[in-house]
Amino acid sequence: MMQDLHTNMGNGGITFCSWNVKGINAPIKRGKVLAHLKALKIDVVFIQETHLKKEAEHRLKAKWIDKVYHSSFTHKSRGVAILIRKGSAFKHTSIITDSD
């Protein structure tokens, strides 16, 4: 699982992480992933292959997470999410979505 975790310190001291979790429907795995990300103190996390449906988006929320942006899976794609840590220097200015 950890071989798919990539972190980077961006300009201005914001930390970024990209992680293909290969599914986080299972409560134990989801808990471990979120606990590990909290311990790393990542500011912006890009998660691929969440395998979560739209109605399960709330499962990505935690006390240390300020914002969750999620695209649920379909039969062709398996879902992605962006998690923003509370207190990070991230500033939301706009959302651009496609019609699908």
Backbone torsions as a table, in degrees:
resi	resn	phi	psi	omega
1	MET	NA	-42.2	-175.4
2	MET	-72.4	-19.6	-179.0
3	GLN	-64.8	-16.0	-179.0
4	ASP	-98.6	10.9	-179.2
5	LEU	-97.3	125.3	179.4
6	HIS	-129.4	129.2	179.8
7	THR	-121.1	158.1	-179.8
8	ASN	-156.2	139.1	174.6
9	MET	-92.5	112.2	-180.0
10	GLY	-81.5	-179.5	176.5
11	ASN	-64.2	144.1	178.7
12	GLY	81.2	7.4	175.7
13	GLY	81.7	12.8	176.9
14	ILE	-85.1	130.1	178.4
15	THR	-95.0	138.6	-179.9
16	PHE	-119.4	149.1	178.0
17	CYS	-143.1	137.0	173.5
18	SER	-121.1	129.9	-175.0
19	TRP	-145.0	123.0	171.5
20	ASN	-88.3	103.5	-174.4
21	VAL	-86.4	-10.2	177.9
22	LYS	54.1	42.8	177.1
23	GLY	99.3	128.6	175.9
24	ILE	-133.3	36.2	174.9
25	ASN	-72.1	-35.4	-178.5
26	ALA	-69.1	126.1	-177.0
27	PRO	-56.8	-38.9	-178.4
28	ILE	-67.0	-47.1	179.2
29	LYS	-63.0	-45.2	180.0
30	ARG	-59.7	-43.4	178.3
31	GLY	-61.3	-41.5	179.0
32	LYS	-66.3	-42.1	179.2
33	VAL	-62.4	-49.4	-178.8
34	LEU	-65.6	-37.5	177.8
35	ALA	-65.3	-40.2	179.6
36	HIS	-66.3	-43.1	178.7
37	LEU	-64.4	-38.6	177.2
38	LYS	-62.4	-43.7	-179.7
39	ALA	-64.1	-33.3	179.0
40	LEU	-75.9	-14.0	-179.3
41	LYS	56.1	45.5	178.0
42	ILE	-76.4	136.0	179.9
43	ASP	-81.8	-45.8	-178.2
44	VAL	-128.4	119.9	-177.2
45	VAL	-114.7	126.9	174.8
46	PHE	-105.1	116.0	-177.5
47	ILE	-111.3	128.6	176.2
48	GLN	-107.7	157.4	176.6
49	GLU	57.0	50.2	179.3
50	THR	-68.9	-31.4	-176.1
51	HIS	60.4	23.3	179.0
52	LEU	-97.9	139.5	173.7
53	LYS	-82.7	164.9	-178.1
54	LYS	-52.7	-43.9	-177.0
55	GLU	-70.3	-9.4	179.7
56	ALA	-101.8	4.8	-178.5
57	GLU	-55.8	-35.1	-179.1
58	HIS	-59.6	-19.1	179.8
59	ARG	-68.3	-15.1	179.3
60	LEU	-87.9	-5.7	-177.8
61	LYS	-81.8	142.1	177.5
62	ALA	-149.1	164.9	-177.4
63	LYS	-60.4	-30.6	-177.4
64	TRP	-86.1	-6.4	-177.7
65	ILE	-99.7	127.9	179.8
66	ASP	-86.9	-49.3	-176.7
67	LYS	-130.6	145.0	173.9
68	VAL	-126.7	124.4	173.6
69	TYR	-115.9	123.3	-171.8
70	HIS	-136.6	138.4	171.6
71	SER	-116.4	115.1	-174.8
72	SER	-72.8	165.1	-175.5
73	PHE	-84.5	155.9	171.9
74	THR	-126.4	-174.0	178.7
75	HIS	-67.0	-18.3	-179.4
76	LYS	-100.5	-24.5	-179.8
77	SER	-132.8	157.6	-171.5
78	ARG	-113.3	16.7	171.5
79	GLY	89.3	140.5	176.6
80	VAL	-134.3	160.0	178.0
81	ALA	-147.2	152.8	172.3
82	ILE	-124.0	126.1	178.8
83	LEU	-112.8	133.7	179.6
84	ILE	-115.2	124.8	-178.6
85	ARG	-72.3	141.3	173.5
86	LYS	-60.4	139.1	177.5
87	GLY	82.5	0.2	179.3
88	SER	-76.2	166.1	-178.7
89	ALA	-83.1	12.2	180.0
90	PHE	-70.0	134.4	176.6
91	LYS	-126.4	117.9	179.5
92	HIS	-76.7	124.6	179.2
93	THR	-115.4	-33.3	178.3
94	SER	-165.1	164.0	174.8
95	ILE	-124.5	132.5	175.6
96	ILE	-118.9	125.5	179.7
97	THR	-128.5	157.8	173.3
98	ASP	-94.4	169.2	-174.8
99	SER	-74.3	-12.7	179.5
100	ASP	-85.2	NA	NA
